[in-house]
Amino acid sequence: MSPAQPLSYSAVLGKAQSSDAKPAPPTHRQEKSSHPPQPPRHIQTSNSPSTNEQSATDRYRPKAGGENEARYVLTLQTDRAHHDRMTALREKYFPPERNTVRAHLTLFNALPESKLDSSVVPLLKAVAAEMGPFKIRVKRPYKMAGGFLVNLSPKDGPPPMNKLVDRLRNTWNEEGFLSDQDAAKRSVHYTLMNKVTDKQKVDEAYDEFTSTWNGDEGIVDGLELWKYAKGRWYWAQRFDFTGPPYIDMRPSHVGYERV
């Protein structure tokens, strides 16, 4: 797989799927993930990390490849209107000095580069050829210590999404290279606020948000793969769903625009 070029989340919108396609020149600054595969709080700061620190770090490390091997993030690709609405909310609440990536729904945080050609990309191509676009609804807010998110849990997710995630996770679990974090079932969500140390500010923002929030729906029409390196996301590849759409899963508006 050719080296990825740095791109903003929106710079690749509308780009056709191609494993060999070169991304267009970036139109925005490089993006820094708010959810890195290995969170900064677990970075070793001494030559003798504690057992707890080492255990936490290991949870985010894939079970294949070397410690310095590049990792890839897999996200859902949604229609433009939904994506823009969720990004606007993130831009409203996320600390601006830390908000360098647009709204995203992450499925896997740390796919090892050494497994891309043999396992990851072939399965994503096969899944994309079979899957059709389907509807999602994000609704349930959840407050964290430093912010809040809106959740689409596996329990509440539409059947097509649950089927998709289970197939990817089960296949890669059998091959044994997923990190402990990626191997476990967990929520799919948008993080709208994070890394805020002022509890009162978090409480006020959460109360403001929940007073008017009634959920949002959109169309998932593909997957996107991003290279994660030194805290930044670099767009790598897009996998459009080309199977029959799940008509009963479409939102109330008839038309939608691919991102």
C-alpha positions in Angstrom: 0.0 0.0 0.0 1.5 3.3 -1.0 2.3 5.9 1.8 -0.7 7.9 2.7 -0.7 11.7 2.3 -2.0 14.0 5.1 -5.6 15.1 4.4 -8.3 16.7 6.4 -11.5 14.7 6.9 -13.4 16.9 4.4 -10.6 17.0 1.8 -11.4 13.5 0.7 -15.2 13.9 0.5 -16.5 12.7 -2.8 -13.3 10.8 -3.7 -13.9 7.5 -5.4 -12.8 4.2 -3.8 -9.4 3.1 -5.0 -6.6 1.2 -3.3 -4.0 2.9 -5.5 -5.5 6.4 -5.8 -3.4 9.2 -4.5 -5.2 11.6 -2.2 -5.7 15.2 -3.4 -3.4 17.8 -1.8 -4.6 18.8 1.6 -6.9 21.9 1.8 -6.8 22.1 5.6 -4.3 21.5 8.3 -3.4 18.0 9.3 -5.8 16.6 11.7 -4.9 15.4 15.2 -7.1 12.6 16.6 -9.1 13.2 19.8 -9.2 9.5 20.2 -5.7 8.2 19.4 -5.3 4.4 19.5 -2.9 4.9 22.4 -4.1 7.8 24.6 -1.5 10.3 25.6 -2.2 9.7 29.3 -0.7 6.3 28.9 2.5 7.4 27.2 5.5 6.2 29.2 7.4 9.1 30.8 10.1 7.1 32.5 12.2 4.0 31.9 10.3 2.1 34.5 6.6 2.4 34.0 4.2 1.2 36.6 2.3 -2.1 36.2 -0.9 -0.2 35.8 0.5 2.1 33.1 2.0 -0.8 31.2 -1.3 -2.7 31.4 -3.3 0.3 30.1 -0.9 0.8 27.3 -1.1 -2.9 26.2 -4.8 -2.6 25.9 -4.5 -0.3 23.0 -1.7 -2.1 21.2 -2.6 -4.6 18.4 -1.3 -8.1 18.8 0.7 -8.0 15.6 3.6 -6.0 14.2 6.3 -4.1 16.1 5.8 -1.5 18.8 6.7 1.3 16.2 4.5 -0.1 13.4 1.9 2.3 11.9 -1.7 1.7 12.9 -4.9 2.5 11.1 -8.3 3.7 12.2 -11.5 2.5 10.6 -14.5 4.8 10.6 -18.1 4.8 9.2 -18.6 7.1 6.2 -21.9 9.0 6.3 -23.9 11.3 4.1 -22.7 14.9 4.0 -25.7 16.6 5.7 -25.5 14.4 8.8 -21.8 14.7 9.0 -21.9 18.5 8.8 -24.5 18.7 11.5 -22.5 16.5 13.9 -19.3 18.4 13.1 -21.0 21.7 13.9 -21.9 20.3 17.3 -18.4 19.2 17.9 -17.0 22.5 16.9 -19.4 24.2 19.3 -18.4 22.2 22.4 -14.9 20.8 21.8 -12.0 23.0 23.1 -11.0 24.8 19.8 -7.3 24.5 20.5 -7.7 20.7 20.7 -10.3 20.2 18.0 -8.3 19.3 15.0 -10.4 16.4 13.6 -14.0 16.6 12.4 -16.9 14.5 13.8 -16.3 10.7 13.3 -17.7 7.3 14.2 -14.8 5.0 14.9 -15.2 1.2 14.6 -11.6 0.1 15.1 -8.8 2.2 16.6 -5.6 0.3 15.9 -5.4 -2.0 12.9 -1.8 -2.9 12.3 -0.1 -1.9 9.0 1.4 -5.4 8.6 -2.1 -6.8 8.2 -3.4 -4.3 5.7 -2.7 -6.2 2.5 -3.3 -9.7 3.7 -6.4 -9.2 6.0 -7.8 -5.7 6.4 -8.2 -4.3 2.9 -9.4 -7.6 1.3 -12.2 -8.0 3.9 -13.2 -4.3 3.7 -13.5 -4.6 -0.1 -15.6 -7.8 0.2 -17.9 -6.2 2.8 -18.3 -3.0 0.8 -19.3 -5.0 -2.3 -22.1 -6.8 -0.4 -23.4 -4.0 1.9 -25.8 -1.3 0.9 -26.4 2.1 2.5 -28.4 2.0 5.7 -29.7 4.4 8.3 -28.3 5.2 11.7 -29.7 7.3 14.5 -27.5 8.8 17.2 -29.4 9.9 20.3 -28.2 8.8 23.7 -26.0 11.4 25.4 -23.4 10.3 27.9 -21.4 12.6 30.2 -17.7 11.8 30.8 -15.3 13.3 33.3 -14.0 15.8 30.7 -16.9 16.2 28.3 -19.7 14.2 26.7 -20.6 12.1 23.7 -23.7 10.8 21.8 -24.0 7.1 21.6 -25.0 4.5 19.1 -24.5 1.3 21.0 -24.4 -2.2 19.4 -27.7 -2.9 21.2 -29.4 0.1 19.6 -27.7 0.0 16.3 -29.5 -1.0 13.1 -29.2 -4.6 12.0 -27.0 -3.9 9.0 -24.5 -2.0 11.2 -24.4 -4.8 13.9 -23.9 -7.4 11.1 -21.1 -5.3 9.6 -19.2 -4.7 12.9 -19.6 -8.3 14.1 -18.3 -9.7 10.8 -15.2 -7.5 10.9 -14.5 -8.1 14.6 -15.1 -11.9 14.5 -12.9 -12.4 11.5 -10.0 -10.3 12.8 -10.4 -11.8 16.3 -9.9 -15.3 14.8 -6.7 -14.1 13.2 -5.7 -12.8 16.6 -4.2 -9.3 15.8 -6.8 -7.0 17.3 -5.9 -4.9 20.4 -7.9 -5.7 23.5 -9.8 -2.5 23.0 -10.8 -3.4 19.4 -11.5 -7.0 20.2 -14.2 -6.1 22.7 -17.7 -5.0 21.9 -18.2 -1.3 22.7 -20.3 1.7 21.7 -20.0 3.6 18.4 -20.3 7.3 19.2 -19.6 10.9 18.4 -17.4 12.7 21.0 -18.7 16.3 21.1 -16.7 17.5 24.1 -13.5 16.1 25.7 -10.4 17.1 27.5 -12.1 19.9 29.6 -10.8 20.0 33.2 -13.4 22.5 34.5 -16.3 20.3 35.8 -18.7 23.3 36.0 -18.0 24.1 32.3 -18.7 20.4 31.4 -21.9 20.4 33.4 -23.2 23.6 31.9 -22.4 22.5 28.3 -24.0 19.1 28.9 -27.2 20.7 30.3 -27.4 23.1 27.4 -26.9 20.3 24.9 -29.4 17.9 26.4 -32.1 20.6 26.8 -32.5 20.8 23.0 -31.0 17.5 21.7 -33.5 15.1 20.2 -31.1 12.9 18.2 -29.9 13.0 14.6 -30.2 10.5 11.8 -28.1 9.9 8.7 -27.0 7.4 6.1 -24.0 5.2 6.3 -22.8 4.5 2.8 -19.2 3.3 3.2 -16.1 2.9 5.3 -12.9 5.0 5.5 -9.4 3.9 6.6 -7.1 6.4 8.2 -3.4 6.1 9.0 -2.6 7.2 12.6 0.9 8.4 13.2 2.2 10.7 15.9 -1.2 11.9 16.9 -2.4 12.8 13.4 -4.8 11.1 11.0 -3.9 10.7 7.3 -6.6 9.5 4.9 -5.7 6.2 3.3 -8.6 4.6 1.5 -12.4 4.7 1.0 -14.8 1.8 0.6 -18.2 2.7 -0.8 -21.1 0.3 -0.2 -22.2 -0.9 -3.6 -24.8 -3.5 -2.6 -28.6 -3.0 -2.6 -29.6 -0.3 -0.1 -31.6 -1.2 3.0 -34.7 0.7 1.9 -36.5 0.3 5.3 -33.5 1.8 7.0 -33.4 5.1 5.0 -34.2 8.3 6.8 -37.3 10.3 6.3 -35.7 12.5 3.6 -35.6 10.7 0.3 -32.4 12.0 -1.2 -29.0 12.2 0.3 -25.6 13.3 -0.8 -22.5 11.2 -0.4 -19.6 12.9 1.4 
